[in-house]
Amino acid sequence: MGVARIGYIRRMTGDEIVRERDFYRRLLDLGGAAEVEPLLEQALALVVEVTRAEVAYLELHDDDPDDDAPPRYWRGHHVTCAEAATIRESISRGIIARTLADGRTVETPSALDDTRFEDLGSVRRHEIQAVLCAPIGTAPPIGVIYLQGTVRPGGFDATDRQRLELFARQLAPIADRLLAPRARAALTDHTQEVRQRFRCPNLIGRSRALAHVLQEASLVAPLDIDVLITGPAGTGKTALARALAENSRRAGGPFVAINCAAIPETLIESELFGAERGAHSQANRRLPGKVAAAEGGTLLLDEIGDLPASGQAKLLHLLQAREYHPLGATSTIRADVRIISATNVDLRQKVAAREFREDLFYRLHVVPLAMPGLHERKDDIPELVEHVCAEACRRHDLPAMTVSRRAQLACRDASWPGHVRELAHAIEAAVIRAHGERSTVVLEHHVFPAADRAADDGRRATFHEATRDFQRRYLLELLEANDWNVARTARQLELARAHVYNLIHALGLRR
């Protein structure tokens, strides 16, 4: 507690101390709110009572509200719907806009005489005098509390501002907790219908892009045909292959995976098909191969594009005849196995460069499934972040943590060239950093700790850091060109205004 605050308490009368105690008690009671609407009612009533404001307006923002629509959650005191619309006129430019953009309280004894706002039409028309406007939350705010005029002479004082800012800080995590699940629930789950017939709990998300590949997978999963899964590295091809196996008639059989790029060329044939004793220097006993291990189940050939030529010929024979020769064997073995292949390279280019057999390519390419990159699944990122956070806490035996809404939005807006794998590693590291700080909430700086360090130590920025630096410079140029008119900048970028506010705070931009 600051020295000024201590001095203020010492000067308080008995009745004032009781009122102050009651204020803090009711402030703490807000934490028990289970719904947004009652929270707004109680919060606004409390702030009006302690500040004695004539007009009060409180709004909370959804993830990306419609630029022209009123906020989904708002309440007003002595404010009609028409008057609330008038107050919102200043969101795109003016008092509330400055509060949202700067993330700091705006205070003025007379907006009409304040050079910052004297040119605003709404201020002039309504002759607005004393104003106190505080952001709810930081980096960026999730809403604002706007107070206008007081029932007592002299306008708002330092105590009013102190109480309002304390109130806003207390309200922010409560509102964040209540809004986050609503924002997720409001998203259309494009995968809901297909998930009823295709079990895939490890493929997290609800985007249209994910739904498309799950729909394709659900059609081929029950059929005993071979499948080729394509897509960038780190997108979840192995998880999709497991889902195919678990939804097939071979669900009770083994699932065996082999990375074709990780095996020396001299051993690939032995690894796949096995070897008789003495067939090569390391075969001091009979060695079963991966095909035998997957008998009655599914064999995943990951990085199939890196399979050497000798292995390609033997694999083609297996696919066509469903039989194989272990290395050094004199007889063939029948194979009851389903083959799923996966690659992050363009096999057509490999065929054109004579690095991959054309007949094998067409044999694999009967039913291709393309796993989408994370850039096509932006709406899935917050859900992925929460899932990885929960799994990391469980795996490392850490207390349960949540991920702040701001961190989720920053992850959604970031570039992830390594796709789901890179995101998962970043969140796991963030959980460990948050635990090290004894925090039960994963914040943005836990996920992106190197953003500021790169400039400080002079090292070369990573791709992720360089991307954020470009975003920072580009957005700042547009904002300055538009005199920090966020609405106009959002229209030029074809983004929702709330999204631009998120970027302003996530990138640390200042007017």
C-alpha positions, -999 to +999 in steps of 0.1 A: +000+000+000+014+034-010+023+062+014-005+084-001-030+057+005-019+052+041-023+089+047-057+089+032-069+061+054-055+079+085-076+110+076-108+090+072-137+092+097-153+062+113-182+062+088-158+065+058-137+036+071-169+015+072-178+025+037-142+018+025-144-017+041-177-023+025-164-013-009-135-038-007-158-066+006-183-061-023-153-059-047-142-093-036-177-106-038-177-099-075-153-128-079-181-153-072-200-142-103-209-172-126-226-152-154-216-120-173-249-102-171-254-102-133-217-093-130-222-062-151-253-052-130-234-056-097-202-040-109-219-009-124-240-004-093-209-006-071-188+018-092-216+044-093-221+042-056-184+048-047-177+075-073-212+092-073-211+095-111-241+110-129-236+088-159-219+055-161-213+031-189-195-003-189-187-025-218-169-058-224-156-070-257-160-103-275-131-118-293-138-099-326-171-081-324-188-067-355-172-033-362-206-016-366-226-034-340-228-025-303-208-046-279-225-078-269-221-070-232-228-035-218-247-018-191-255+018-184-265+039-154-289+067-162-282+058-199-308+049-225-299+028-255-298+060-276-275+076-251-253+045-250-250+047-288-239+084-284-212+074-259-200+047-283-194+073-310-162+081-293-150+045-295-135+049-330-119+083-321-119+101-288-120+093-251-129+056-251-107+050-281-077+066-263-084+045-233-085+013-253-054+022-275-032+034-246-044+010-220-044+038-194-070+058-176-082+090-193-092+118-168-104+153-176-122+179-155-139+192-187-138+173-220-153+203-237-122+224-227-097+196-232-075+201-263-075+163-268-113+161-272-126+196-279-129+189-316-151+158-311-187+165-323-202+144-295-183+163-269-195+196-282-231+186-288-235+173-253-212+197-235-194+169-217-175+181-187-159+158-161-149+124-175-131+094-159-126+064-182-106+034-172-096+003-191-106-032-179-076-054-183-043-048-200-024-058-232-050-051-245-081-041-225-112-063-227-134-033-220-138+001-204-157+018-176-168+053-186-179+078-160-193+113-168-202+140-143-207+138-106-235+145-083-212+166-061-194+198-072-158+197-082-158+167-105-138+134-099-110+135-074-079+113-068-098+089-046-124+083-073-097+075-098-079+052-074-111+033-066-121+031-103-087+017-113-087-008-084-122-018-094-112-022-131-082-044-121-104-066-100-130-069-127-106-078-155-097-114-145-133-121-135-147-109-168-119-127-187-128-160-169-165-156-179-160-144-214-134-170-226-158-200-226-186-179-242-162-168-270-154-205-276-190-216-275-200-189-299-176-203-325-193-226-350-181-262-345-177-273-381-165-307-369-194-315-346-214-336-371-184-357-384-171-363-348-203-382-341-192-410-364-154-405-365-136-407-331-106-384-331-102-368-296-065-360-302-073-339-332-082-306-315-102-279-332-135-270-348-125-251-379-139-256-414-104-267-426-101-294-400-137-305-406-130-310-443-101-334-437-120-353-409-150-357-433-126-373-460-110-394-433-143-407-420-152-420-455-120-441-460-114-452-424-138-482-425-125-493-459-094-516-459-076-494-485-042-477-482-041-440-476-015-412-483-015-383-458+002-351-470+008-318-453+036-296-438+057-310-410+041-306-376+005-304-387-006-337-370-004-363-397+005-390-372-025-382-351-047-384-382-032-418-391-039-431-356-075-419-359-079-437-392-066-469-375-089-465-345-119-461-367-112-490-390-120-527-387-085-532-375-090-510-345-081-539-321-048-546-339-014-530-335-005-496-348+032-495-358+050-464-371+083-462-388+102-430-399+117-438-433+140-408-430+156-419-397+168-454-409+201-459-428+196-470-464+215-503-457+190-512-429+157-500-444+148-534-459+156-552-427+136-528-406+106-531-429+106-568-438+128-584-412+159-606-417+169-641-412+198-650-389+231-642-407+215-621-434+237-591-425+263-583-399+238-572-373+214-602-377+228-625-351+193-639-347+161-638-367+148-603-367+111-596-373+103-564-393+078-537-389+054-553-414+053-584-392+049-563-361+018-546-376+002-579-387-036-576-383-033-539-378-019-507-393+016-497-405+024-460-408+053-452-431+062-416-421+084-395-444+077-419-472+093-395-496+127-403-481+124-441-486+155-453-506+151-468-540+157-504-528+130-500-502+106-485-528+107-516-550+100-539-521+072-517-508+056-516-542+056-555-543+040-555-508+012-531-518+004-551-550+008-587-539+003-583-501+034-605-495+070-599-488+104-616-484+124-611-452+160-604-459+178-638-465+145-658-466+138-683-493+100-681-491+074-653-491+051-644-462+015-632-466+008-598-450-025-588-435-017-552-428-030-518-438-005-493-451-008-456-443+019-433-457+027-397-447+049-371-462+056-333-460+073-332-495+057-330-529+060-365-543+051-354-578+083-333-578+102-363-565+088-384-593+098-357-619+133-356-604+135-394-606+139-397-569+106-416-563+091-444-584+062-432-605+044-466-602+047-465-564+034-429-563+002-438-581-002-469-559+000-447-528-020-419-542-053-438-544-069-418-514-048-388-505-057-368-474-042-333-470-037-321-434-041-283-433-015-260-419-021-240-387-024-208-408-056-224-422-069-232-387-065-199-368-098-204-349-085-237-336-054-221-319-070-210-286-085-245-281-052-261-290-034-238-265-057-248-237-054-285-245-016-284-246-015-264-214-036-290-196-016-319-210+017-302-200+005-297-164-005-333-162+026-347-178+050-327-156+028-331-124+023-293-121-008-276-106-035-269-130-031-237-150-052-215-173-041-195-203-050-158-203-073-146-230-047-122-241-021-150-245-046-170-265-052-141-288-015-134-292-010-171-301-038-169-326-023-138-343+012-151-343+029-170-372+037-206-366+058-220-394+063-252-375+025-255-371+009-275-343+042-290-332+059-256-328+028-242-310+028-272-286+065-268-277+060-230-271+030-236-248+048-264-229+078-241-223+054-213-213+038-236-187+072-243-172+081-206-171+048-197-155+053-224-129+088-209-122+072-176-115+046-193-092+018-182-115-013-202-121-020-183-153+001-185-185+006-150-197+018-136-231+054-130-219+056-167-209+048-177-245+069-151-262+099-144-239+124-138-266+106-110-284+123-083-263+156-101-257+165-104-294+169-066-297+187-063-264+215-089-271+220-080-308+215-116-320+197-125-352+160-127-347+141-160-353+116-163-381+088-158-355+104-127-340+111-112-374+075-117-384+063-099-353+087-071-360+073-067-395+038-067-381+048-040-355+064-017-381+037-022-407+008-015-383+025+015-368+030+030-402-007+026-410-018+040-376+004+071-380-008+076-416-044+076-403-036+098-372-042+067-350-078+063-363-082+027-354-115+021-372-100+035-405-069+014-401-090-017-394-109-012-426-077-009-446-064-041-431-097-058-435-097-067-398-122-062-370-114-032-349-111-052-318-085-073-336-064-042-343-066-032-306-053-066-297-024-062-321-016-027-308-012-040-273+004-073-282+030-055-303+036-028-277+027+001-299+023+036-284+010+068-299 
